[in-house]
Amino acid sequence: MTRKLSRSARLRQVWNMANLSTPLGLLVAAATRTRVVRGPEGLVLGFGYRPRLPRAGAFTVGNVVLFRAGIADVAARPRLVAHESRHASQWAKCLGLPFLPAYLVAASWSMLRCGHPALQNPFEVRAGLADGGYRPRQHDRPGGSPPTRHRPDDHG
């Protein structure tokens, strides 16, 4: 049974198709032989993404979300899907492809500030750090210890 899309999800879906970000995401999925299925809120979910870059466990291009994990692992993490859905909205708000350089600048700024591309990246913060699987390191809290690297399967 297919759920009817909310007005905002439908607008995002149409806008990300028109601004070419969703077609780009579908092209990335096809080029990497990532299996895709229809997901919630007008998203297209891809499972088993294998290329090295980006290093993230999941990433979004338009309304297409590509996961390294399989469908069962993703189904067990609905908050991660919600996080990626917020990134799809960010693609729409940035008018599509301009999201890429904006995100790269924000990730670089975060790296300079705290040594991690997500923890002070406004796109990740607004998508919900905890929902994306990010955990502040001890040194990011008052009185904490030096930084440690996150697991490579953390979302980006």
MDTraj code that builds the backbone (N, CA, C; nanometers):
import mdtraj as md
import numpy as np

residues = "MET THR ARG LYS LEU SER ARG SER ALA ARG LEU ARG GLN VAL TRP ASN MET ALA ASN LEU SER THR PRO LEU GLY LEU LEU VAL ALA ALA ALA THR ARG THR ARG VAL VAL ARG GLY PRO GLU GLY LEU VAL LEU GLY PHE GLY TYR ARG PRO ARG LEU PRO ARG ALA GLY ALA PHE THR VAL GLY ASN VAL VAL LEU PHE ARG ALA GLY ILE ALA ASP VAL ALA ALA ARG PRO ARG LEU VAL ALA HIS GLU SER ARG HIS ALA SER GLN TRP ALA LYS CYS LEU GLY LEU PRO PHE LEU PRO ALA TYR LEU VAL ALA ALA SER TRP SER MET LEU ARG CYS GLY HIS PRO ALA LEU GLN ASN PRO PHE GLU VAL ARG ALA GLY LEU ALA ASP GLY GLY TYR ARG PRO ARG GLN HIS ASP ARG PRO GLY GLY SER PRO PRO THR ARG HIS ARG PRO ASP ASP HIS GLY".split()
xyz = np.array([
    [0.0835, -0.1169, 0.0000],
    [0.0000, 0.0000, 0.0000],
    [0.0890, 0.1245, 0.0000],
    [0.0642, 0.2148, -0.0907],
    [0.1439, 0.3356, -0.1035],
    [0.0789, 0.4490, -0.0256],
    [0.1588, 0.5147, 0.0581],
    [0.1080, 0.6290, 0.1324],
    [0.1103, 0.7512, 0.0432],
    [0.0094, 0.8344, 0.0579],
    [0.0041, 0.9591, -0.0168],
    [0.1104, 1.0542, 0.0383],
    [0.1801, 1.1218, -0.0520],
    [0.2830, 1.2165, -0.0106],
    [0.2214, 1.3426, 0.0472],
    [0.2880, 1.3977, 0.1475],
    [0.2467, 1.5279, 0.1980],
    [0.2738, 1.6311, 0.0889],
    [0.2129, 1.7456, 0.1021],
    [0.2324, 1.8511, 0.0032],
    [0.3793, 1.8904, -0.0059],
    [0.4455, 1.9045, 0.1094],
    [0.5866, 1.9454, 0.1091],
    [0.6764, 1.8379, 0.0475],
    [0.6487, 1.7103, 0.0755],
    [0.7285, 1.6019, 0.0166],
    [0.7086, 1.5964, -0.1347],
    [0.5857, 1.6179, -0.1791],
    [0.5580, 1.6180, -0.3232],
    [0.6285, 1.7361, -0.3915],
    [0.6214, 1.8545, -0.3316],
    [0.6897, 1.9708, -0.3886],
    [0.8406, 1.9479, -0.3954],
    [0.8960, 1.8907, -0.2901],
    [1.0395, 1.8611, -0.2892],
    [1.0740, 1.7621, -0.3997],
    [0.9911, 1.6603, -0.4153],
    [1.0136, 1.5585, -0.5177],
    [1.0134, 1.6215, -0.6579],
    [0.9145, 1.7039, -0.6851],
    [0.9035, 1.7694, -0.8161],
    [1.0202, 1.8662, -0.8365],
    [1.0521, 1.9463, -0.7339],
    [1.1581, 2.0460, -0.7472],
    [1.2943, 1.9799, -0.7675],
    [1.3229, 1.8721, -0.6942],
    [1.4521, 1.8052, -0.7102],
    [1.4626, 1.7327, -0.8443],
    [1.3503, 1.6958, -0.9028],
    [1.3536, 1.6394, -1.0373],
    [1.3809, 1.7520, -1.1374],
    [1.3122, 1.8639, -1.1209],
    [1.3266, 1.9766, -1.2139],
    [1.4657, 2.0399, -1.2064],
    [1.5257, 2.0447, -1.0872],
    [1.6581, 2.1075, -1.0743],
    [1.7717, 2.0105, -1.1066],
    [1.7353, 1.8921, -1.1522],
    [1.8277, 1.7894, -1.2014],
    [1.9078, 1.7170, -1.0933],
    [1.8824, 1.7454, -0.9662],
    [1.9582, 1.6755, -0.8624],
    [1.9133, 1.5292, -0.8495],
    [1.7839, 1.5010, -0.8571],
    [1.7384, 1.3622, -0.8506],
    [1.7848, 1.2828, -0.9725],
    [1.7741, 1.3379, -1.0949],
    [1.8320, 1.2626, -1.2079],
    [1.9811, 1.2336, -1.1894],
    [2.0560, 1.3289, -1.1312],
    [2.1977, 1.3036, -1.1036],
    [2.2125, 1.1884, -1.0044],
    [2.1316, 1.1875, -0.8991],
    [2.1357, 1.0788, -0.8017],
    [2.1035, 0.9446, -0.8647],
    [2.0057, 0.9417, -0.9535],
    [1.9707, 0.8171, -1.0231],
    [2.0843, 0.7725, -1.1153],
    [2.1525, 0.8685, -1.1775],
    [2.2672, 0.8375, -1.2626],
    [2.3813, 0.7781, -1.1789],
    [2.4071, 0.8354, -1.0609],
    [2.5098, 0.7816, -0.9714],
    [2.4734, 0.6391, -0.9311],
    [2.3473, 0.6160, -0.8962],
    [2.3031, 0.4810, -0.8578],
    [2.3226, 0.3827, -0.9730],
    [2.2829, 0.4229, -1.0939],
    [2.2973, 0.3337, -1.2095],
    [2.4446, 0.3069, -1.2410],
    [2.5263, 0.4106, -1.2377],
    [2.6684, 0.3963, -1.2703],
    [2.7422, 0.3078, -1.1698],
    [2.6944, 0.3040, -1.0466],
    [2.7594, 0.2249, -0.9416],
    [2.6857, 0.0932, -0.9152],
    [2.5861, 0.0650, -0.9982],
    [2.5065, -0.0589, -0.9854],
    [2.4462, -0.0752, -0.8463],
    [2.3988, 0.0359, -0.7946],
    [2.3335, 0.0365, -0.6637],
    [2.1847, 0.0134, -0.6853],
    [2.1305, -0.0889, -0.6214],
    [1.9896, -0.1244, -0.6366],
    [1.9025, -0.0202, -0.5671],
    [1.8003, 0.0294, -0.6375],
    [1.7133, 0.1329, -0.5805],
    [1.5699, 0.0841, -0.5687],
    [1.5021, 0.1369, -0.4682],
    [1.3602, 0.1099, -0.4455],
    [1.2932, 0.2404, -0.4029],
    [1.1617, 0.2471, -0.4182],
    [1.0877, 0.3632, -0.3681],
    [1.0892, 0.3620, -0.2166],
    [1.1090, 0.4807, -0.1607],
    [1.1143, 0.4932, -0.0162],
    [1.0069, 0.5875, 0.0343],
    [1.0127, 0.6205, 0.1611],
    [0.9137, 0.7113, 0.2195],
    [0.9340, 0.8542, 0.1705],
    [0.8319, 0.9340, 0.1812],
    [0.8364, 1.0783, 0.1541],
    [0.8901, 1.1122, 0.0148],
    [0.8635, 1.0253, -0.0829],
    [0.9074, 1.0511, -0.2192],
    [1.0550, 1.0265, -0.2433],
    [1.1225, 0.9656, -0.1479],
    [1.2643, 0.9352, -0.1642],
    [1.2818, 0.8095, -0.2485],
    [1.3980, 0.7982, -0.3098],
    [1.4425, 0.6760, -0.3763],
    [1.5604, 0.6275, -0.2941],
    [1.5542, 0.5041, -0.2439],
    [1.6576, 0.4505, -0.1571],
    [1.7417, 0.3485, -0.2328],
    [1.8715, 0.3649, -0.2258],
    [1.9636, 0.2708, -0.2890],
    [2.0432, 0.1984, -0.1819],
    [2.0646, 0.0695, -0.2030],
    [2.1324, -0.0137, -0.1029],
    [2.2535, -0.0838, -0.1631],
    [2.3591, -0.0946, -0.0832],
    [2.4789, -0.1643, -0.1266],
    [2.5732, -0.0794, -0.2110],
    [2.5733, 0.0528, -0.1903],
    [2.6661, 0.1423, -0.2612],
    [2.8082, 0.1024, -0.2238],
    [2.8959, 0.0808, -0.3220],
    [3.0296, 0.0279, -0.2943],
    [3.1478, 0.1206, -0.3199],
    [3.1422, 0.2198, -0.4075],
    [3.2629, 0.3001, -0.4325],
    [3.3184, 0.3635, -0.3047],
    [3.4477, 0.3936, -0.3083],
    [3.5165, 0.4478, -0.1913],
    [3.4679, 0.5855, -0.1499],
    [3.4347, 0.6682, -0.2466],
    [3.3933, 0.8053, -0.2175],
    [3.2459, 0.8251, -0.2466],
    [3.1768, 0.9025, -0.1695],
    [3.2244, 0.9572, -0.0422],
    [3.2362, 0.8470, 0.0625],
    [3.3114, 0.8737, 0.1657],
    [3.3367, 0.7739, 0.2716],
    [3.2153, 0.7464, 0.3581],
    [3.1155, 0.8277, 0.3499],
    [2.9984, 0.8182, 0.4377],
    [2.9246, 0.6859, 0.4217],
    [2.8544, 0.6471, 0.5277],
    [2.7702, 0.5283, 0.5232],
    [2.6436, 0.5522, 0.4431],
    [2.6076, 0.6784, 0.4239],
    [2.4913, 0.7165, 0.3438],
    [2.5131, 0.8581, 0.2931],
    [2.4578, 0.8862, 0.1764],
    [2.4603, 1.0232, 0.1257],
    [2.3440, 1.0422, 0.0305],
    [2.3048, 1.1674, 0.0148],
    [2.1849, 1.2023, -0.0602],
    [2.2214, 1.2901, -0.1788],
    [2.1590, 1.2608, -0.2930],
    [2.1713, 1.3444, -0.4124],
    [2.0290, 1.3684, -0.4616],
    [1.9782, 1.4898, -0.4409],
    [1.8378, 1.5165, -0.4724],
    [1.7496, 1.4343, -0.3802],
    [1.6580, 1.3580, -0.4387],
    [1.5711, 1.2712, -0.3591],
    [1.6222, 1.1276, -0.3536],
    [1.7452, 1.1053, -0.3975],
    [1.8041, 0.9713, -0.3995],
    [1.9000, 0.9590, -0.2818],
    [1.8777, 0.8582, -0.1986],
    [1.9633, 0.8317, -0.0833],
    [2.0359, 0.7002, -0.1082],
    [2.1676, 0.7043, -0.1080],
    [2.2490, 0.5856, -0.1312],
    [2.3120, 0.5417, 0.0001],
    [2.2898, 0.4148, 0.0334],
    [2.3398, 0.3568, 0.1579],
    [2.4419, 0.2487, 0.1252],
    [2.5443, 0.2388, 0.2051],
    [2.6368, 0.1263, 0.1918],
    [2.5709, -0.0007, 0.2471],
    [2.4902, 0.0144, 0.3472],
    [2.4256, -0.0982, 0.4136],
    [2.3141, -0.1581, 0.3266],
    [2.2671, -0.2738, 0.3702],
    [2.1556, -0.3389, 0.3047],
    [2.0227, -0.2894, 0.3580],
    [1.9175, -0.3343, 0.2962],
    [1.7831, -0.2860, 0.3278],
    [1.7440, -0.3148, 0.4734],
    [1.7814, -0.4314, 0.5266],
    [1.7436, -0.4657, 0.6646],
    [1.8131, -0.3738, 0.7649],
    [1.9410, -0.3441, 0.7407],
    [2.0146, -0.2556, 0.8317],
    [1.9550, -0.1147, 0.8303],
    [1.9184, -0.0668, 0.7126],
    [1.8612, 0.0682, 0.7009],
    [1.7226, 0.0718, 0.7643],
    [1.6440, -0.0335, 0.7451],
    [1.5098, -0.0391, 0.8038],
    [1.5158, -0.0293, 0.9561],
    [1.6251, -0.0748, 1.0140],
    [1.6414, -0.0693, 1.1600],
    [1.6844, 0.0689, 1.2074],
    [1.7095, 0.1626, 1.1139],
    [1.7557, 0.2974, 1.1506],
    [1.6668, 0.4043, 1.0876],
    [1.5405, 0.4126, 1.1294],
    [1.4499, 0.5112, 1.0688],
    [1.4946, 0.6559, 1.0899],
    [1.5679, 0.6818, 1.1974],
    [1.6168, 0.8193, 1.2204],
    [1.7204, 0.8592, 1.1155],
    [1.7987, 0.7629, 1.0669],
    [1.8951, 0.7927, 0.9604],
    [1.8213, 0.8286, 0.8316],
    [1.7133, 0.7564, 0.8019],
    [1.6342, 0.7881, 0.6825],
    [1.5744, 0.9285, 0.6968],
    [1.5278, 0.9635, 0.8161],
    [1.4744, 1.0982, 0.8401],
    [1.5832, 1.2036, 0.8204],
    [1.7035, 1.1765, 0.8671],
    [1.8177, 1.2668, 0.8496],
    [1.8437, 1.2888, 0.7003],
    [1.8467, 1.1806, 0.6246],
    [1.8730, 1.1909, 0.4810],
    [1.7580, 1.2625, 0.4094],
    [1.6369, 1.2445, 0.4574],
    [1.5223, 1.3162, 0.4008],
    [1.5401, 1.4669, 0.4163],
    [1.5955, 1.5077, 0.5301],
    [1.6222, 1.6513, 0.5508],
    [1.7281, 1.7012, 0.4528],
    [1.8260, 1.6154, 0.4213],
    [1.9244, 1.6540, 0.3196],
    [1.8573, 1.6694, 0.1824],
    [1.7611, 1.5852, 0.1508],
    [1.6882, 1.6002, 0.0235],
    [1.6196, 1.7362, 0.0184],
    [1.5644, 1.7797, 0.1304],
    [1.5033, 1.9136, 0.1366],
    [1.6086, 2.0221, 0.1195],
    [1.7271, 1.9998, 0.1735],
    [1.8354, 2.0973, 0.1566],
    [1.8757, 2.1092, 0.0097],
    [1.8783, 1.9969, -0.0621],
    [1.9063, 2.0022, -0.2063],
    [1.8046, 2.0926, -0.2745],
    [1.6785, 2.0758, -0.2403],
    [1.5731, 2.1574, -0.3029],
    [1.5900, 2.3049, -0.2675],
    [1.6169, 2.3337, -0.1412],
    [1.6317, 2.4731, -0.0977],
    [1.7534, 2.5408, -0.1602],
    [1.8549, 2.4629, -0.1941],
    [1.9750, 2.5173, -0.2591],
    [1.9618, 2.5177, -0.4111],
    [1.8433, 2.4891, -0.4608],
    [1.8161, 2.4888, -0.6051],
    [1.8909, 2.3783, -0.6785],
    [1.9173, 2.2694, -0.6089],
    [1.9784, 2.1537, -0.6733],
    [2.1290, 2.1528, -0.6663],
    [2.1930, 2.1530, -0.7820],
    [2.3371, 2.1328, -0.7910],
    [2.4222, 2.2315, -0.7113],
    [2.3796, 2.3568, -0.6885],
    [2.4602, 2.4439, -0.6005],
    [2.4772, 2.3891, -0.4585],
    [2.3961, 2.2896, -0.4213],
    [2.4134, 2.2267, -0.2902],
    [2.5534, 2.1670, -0.2768],
    [2.6063, 2.1066, -0.3842],
    [2.7367, 2.0399, -0.3753],
    [2.8486, 2.1326, -0.3303],
    [2.8752, 2.2439, -0.3993],
    [2.9831, 2.3309, -0.3495],
    [2.9511, 2.3917, -0.2131],
    [2.8245, 2.4216, -0.1868],
    [2.7883, 2.4775, -0.0556],
    [2.8186, 2.3763, 0.0547],
    [2.7845, 2.2489, 0.0312],
    [2.8110, 2.1456, 0.1305],
    [2.9618, 2.1264, 0.1499],
    [3.0380, 2.1269, 0.0403],
    [3.1835, 2.1090, 0.0506],
    [3.2483, 2.2228, 0.1287],
    [3.2035, 2.3451, 0.1070],
    [3.2550, 2.4590, 0.1843],
    [3.2203, 2.4412, 0.3317],
    [3.0964, 2.4014, 0.3605],
    [3.0538, 2.3828, 0.5000],
    [3.1320, 2.2703, 0.5670],
    [3.1570, 2.1609, 0.4947],
    [3.2342, 2.0490, 0.5506],
    [3.3789, 2.0912, 0.5761],
    [3.4351, 2.1698, 0.4839],
    [3.5723, 2.2194, 0.5019],
    [3.5812, 2.3113, 0.6230],
    [3.4836, 2.3981, 0.6362],
    [3.4793, 2.4883, 0.7523],
    [3.4724, 2.4079, 0.8824],
    [3.3895, 2.3051, 0.8836],
    [3.3773, 2.2208, 1.0018],
    [3.5102, 2.1504, 1.0325],
    [3.5792, 2.1030, 0.9270],
    [3.7101, 2.0387, 0.9472],
    [3.8089, 2.1356, 1.0113],
    [3.8093, 2.2584, 0.9621],
    [3.9003, 2.3591, 1.0176],
    [3.8668, 2.3910, 1.1629],
    [3.7390, 2.3952, 1.1940],
    [3.6950, 2.4343, 1.3288],
    [3.7140, 2.3239, 1.4318],
    [3.6818, 2.1991, 1.3930],
    [3.6824, 2.0940, 1.4953],
    [3.7476, 1.9636, 1.4509],
    [3.7965, 1.9573, 1.3275],
    [3.8633, 1.8361, 1.2821],
    [3.7707, 1.7278, 1.2305],
    [3.6431, 1.7578, 1.2137],
    [3.5467, 1.6597, 1.1619],
    [3.4561, 1.7311, 1.0614],
    [3.4290, 1.6701, 0.9466],
    [3.3519, 1.7384, 0.8421],
    [3.2040, 1.7593, 0.8725],
    [3.1520, 1.6973, 0.9769],
    [3.0082, 1.7084, 1.0034],
    [2.9716, 1.7843, 1.1295],
    [3.0512, 1.7741, 1.2329],
    [3.0074, 1.8199, 1.3646],
    [2.9737, 1.9685, 1.3723],
    [3.0370, 2.0514, 1.2891],
    [3.0024, 2.1939, 1.2861],
    [2.9602, 2.2375, 1.1463],
    [2.9203, 2.1412, 1.0664],
    [2.8694, 2.1671, 0.9318],
    [2.7212, 2.2036, 0.9445],
    [2.6803, 2.3239, 0.9056],
    [2.5408, 2.3632, 0.9248],
    [2.4403, 2.2717, 0.8547],
    [2.4782, 2.2121, 0.7422],
    [2.3866, 2.1199, 0.6743],
    [2.3624, 1.9956, 0.7592],
    [2.4677, 1.9430, 0.8206],
    [2.4532, 1.8249, 0.9061],
    [2.3831, 1.8593, 1.0369],
    [2.4172, 1.9742, 1.0927],
    [2.3528, 2.0163, 1.2176],
    [2.2026, 2.0301, 1.1959],
    [2.1617, 2.0962, 1.0864],
    [2.0187, 2.1154, 1.0587],
    [1.9480, 1.9857, 1.0209],
    [2.0230, 1.8894, 0.9670],
    [1.9623, 1.7592, 0.9356],
    [1.9506, 1.6729, 1.0609],
    [2.0190, 1.7131, 1.1677],
    [2.0125, 1.6398, 1.2947],
    [2.1324, 1.5486, 1.3113],
    [2.2327, 1.5943, 1.3836],
    [2.3543, 1.5151, 1.4011],
    [2.3260, 1.3768, 1.4597],
    [2.2471, 1.3712, 1.5659],
    [2.2182, 1.2420, 1.6303],
    [2.1434, 1.1498, 1.5348],
    [2.0483, 1.2048, 1.4593],
    [1.9737, 1.1224, 1.3644],
    [2.0644, 1.0665, 1.2562],
    [2.1697, 1.1414, 1.2206],
    [2.2645, 1.0953, 1.1203],
    [2.3703, 1.0010, 1.1743],
    [2.3649, 0.9730, 1.3040],
    [2.4604, 0.8810, 1.3647],
    [2.5873, 0.9470, 1.4134],
    [2.5900, 1.0800, 1.4164],
    [2.7080, 1.1517, 1.4638],
    [2.7008, 1.1671, 1.6146],
    [2.8132, 1.1418, 1.6789],
    [2.8231, 1.1600, 1.8236],
    [2.9365, 1.2570, 1.8503],
    [2.9094, 1.3647, 1.9235],
    [3.0187, 1.4565, 1.9574],
    [3.1289, 1.3815, 2.0310],
    [3.2502, 1.4146, 1.9976],
    [3.3633, 1.3542, 2.0666],
    [3.3789, 1.4208, 2.2019],
    [3.4537, 1.3573, 2.2904],
    [3.4713, 1.4100, 2.4261],
    [3.5257, 1.5514, 2.4263],
    [3.6190, 1.5844, 2.3350],
    [3.6785, 1.7187, 2.3380],
    [3.5809, 1.8252, 2.2909],
    [3.4706, 1.7852, 2.2275],
    [3.3705, 1.8822, 2.1838],
    [3.2820, 1.9270, 2.3002],
    [3.2950, 1.8603, 2.4121],
    [3.2211, 1.8973, 2.5326],
    [3.3179, 1.9680, 2.6277],
    [3.2684, 2.0589, 2.7102],
    [3.3574, 2.1261, 2.8056],
    [3.4310, 2.0245, 2.8919],
    [3.5633, 2.0422, 2.9040],
    [3.6426, 1.9536, 2.9890],
    [3.6696, 1.8178, 2.9285],
    [3.6475, 1.8016, 2.7990],
    [3.6622, 1.6712, 2.7340],
    [3.8060, 1.6394, 2.6970],
    [3.8250, 1.5210, 2.6399],
    [3.9571, 1.4737, 2.5999],
    [3.9834, 1.5059, 2.4523],
    [4.1047, 1.4805, 2.4019],
    [4.1382, 1.5098, 2.2631],
    [4.0485, 1.4332, 2.1660],
    [4.0459, 1.4773, 2.0393],
    [3.9570, 1.4156, 1.9413],
    [3.9939, 1.2721, 1.9081],
    [3.8947, 1.1955, 1.8707],
    [3.9145, 1.0601, 1.8176],
    [3.8428, 1.0538, 1.6845],
    [3.8904, 0.9672, 1.5970],
    [3.8268, 0.9541, 1.4657],
    [3.6979, 0.8739, 1.4793],
    [3.5967, 0.9151, 1.4013],
    [3.4724, 0.8397, 1.3970],
    [3.4921, 0.7157, 1.3113],
    [3.4037, 0.6191, 1.3282],
    [3.4079, 0.4991, 1.2450],
    [3.3883, 0.5372, 1.0988],
    [3.4512, 0.4665, 1.0044],
    [3.4343, 0.5002, 0.8627],
    [3.2914, 0.4822, 0.8138],
    [3.2086, 0.4051, 0.8836],
    [3.0722, 0.3857, 0.8357],
    [2.9762, 0.4923, 0.8873],
    [3.0286, 0.5908, 0.9627],
    [2.9427, 0.7013, 1.0051],
    [2.8910, 0.7738, 0.8826],
    [2.7728, 0.8260, 0.8935],
    [2.7111, 0.8974, 0.7822],
    [2.7864, 1.0265, 0.7531],
    [2.7747, 1.0738, 0.6337],
    [2.8364, 1.2003, 0.5949],
    [2.7488, 1.2805, 0.5072],
])
top = md.Topology()
chain = top.add_chain()
for i, resn in enumerate(residues, 1):
    res = top.add_residue(resn, chain, resSeq=i)
    for name in ("N", "CA", "C"):
        top.add_atom(name, md.element.get_by_symbol(name[0]), res)
traj = md.Trajectory(xyz[None], top)
